[in-house]
């Protein structure tokens, strides 16, 4: 990941699987976030996904109901 980009830590759940080459859609307690194009991603654990977009490095902490589904929600196309 590019260390010169801004870094954001968020907690939420995926609305759609994360796919390299597409935007990520994440539901947070205060609304929905759509990112710029995902360039790379890494599943750290069942409750954490790190991914890089064109503008930002994200650390997504999955809400408890999503943590059990993390393997089904990440697509590395």
Secondary structure, 3 states (H helix, E strand, C coil): CCCCCEEEEEEEEECCCEECCCEEEEEECCEEEEEEEEEEEEEEECCEEEEEECCEEEEEEECHHHHCCHHHHEECC
